[in-house]
Amino acid sequence: MLILSARSQMAIGILLVSIMIITRSHHFASIHYMADASWAIFFLAGVYLRSAWPLFGFFVLSWWLDFAATNWGGVSDYCLTPAYIFLLPAYASLWLAGRWYTKRHQFVPSTLMTLSIGAIVGLTLCGLFSSGGFYFFSGHIAETSFNDFGDQFIKYFPLYIETFVFYLGIAVVMHTLFTLISQQLSPRNTTN
């Protein structure tokens, strides 16, 4: 099980907030923008932050950033429909998948399999809630069908997976480095 000090959790929380602020306005990367890290942030918040309050805080932050981007940043409000509410269970799925993983975490290579299972389940549920909510309830799709939704899901979901894996990979590398450094600096590893 992964247990972090309050200080470490605070530092990670500030880092995750900063990344969300920097990346939130665009879903996919371009020459001028980094891809939206929100999905990875909700998962990582579940992994690293013990309290459920950050989940609520990240919901509010994501809503405020979307509101600011559409009202003052020139970003289209195309996605701000009644279906926006489906982001709550979508993001909660990622957070819960992160919580599930952190209870099983061990600093051994086999933890990557557990991490992968948690990420796949969280990603799939998040994708189904967010894309399905938009497809069926946004009012932008005149005639909906499960077949057409499946085609759209298969078309766009890999882009979200790619972005998620990119940010999760960075987090895994950073986690590994910090763990190895802290193990080297721990008092039991020093000789007198």
Residue, then its C-alpha position, 0 to 999 in steps of 0.5 A: m500500500l502506498i502511504l505518503s506524508a501530508r507534506s508529500q501529498m500537498a506537494i503532489g496536489i500542488l503539482l497536479v493543480s498546476i498541470m491541470i491549469i496549464t493543460r486544460s484548455h485543449h484536449f489533444a496536443s498541437i504545436h502550441y498546446m500540451a494535451d489535456a492531462s485531466w484524465a491522468i490527474f484524476f487517476l493520480a489524485g486517486v493514487y496519491l491523495r488520501s482524502a476524497w476532498p481533492l476529488f471535489g476540488f479537481f471537479v470544481l477546478s476543471w469546471w472553472l477552467d472550462f468556464a474561463a476558457t469558454n468565456w474569456g479564452g476564446v475556446s468553443d463552448y460546443c462541449l458545454t451541454p447538459a451532458y457535461i454532468f457526465l464528467l462527474p462519474a467519468y472523473a470519479s471512475l478514474w479517481l476510484a481506479g487510482r484508489w484501487y491501485t494504491k491499495r495494491h501498490q508495492f515497489v516491485p516490477s509486478t506492480l505495473m500489471t496492477l497499475s495497468i489493470g486499474a488504468i484500463v478499467g478507469l480509462t474505459l469507464c471514464g471514456l464511456f461516461s464522458s463520450g457516451g454522455f455527450y453522444f446521447f445527451s448533448g443534443h448535438i447528435a440528431e439520431t443516436s444509435f449504439n452502433d454509431f456510438g461504438d464507431q465514434f468511441i473506437k475512433y476517438f478513444p485511442l487519442y485519450i488513451e495516448t494522452f493518458v499513457f503519456y502523462l502516466g508514464i511521466a508519473v511512473v518515472m518520477h515516482t520510481l526516481f523519488t522512491l529510489i532516491s529516498q531509499q538511498l537517503s534513508p537512515r537504514n542505508t547509511t553506514n557509520 
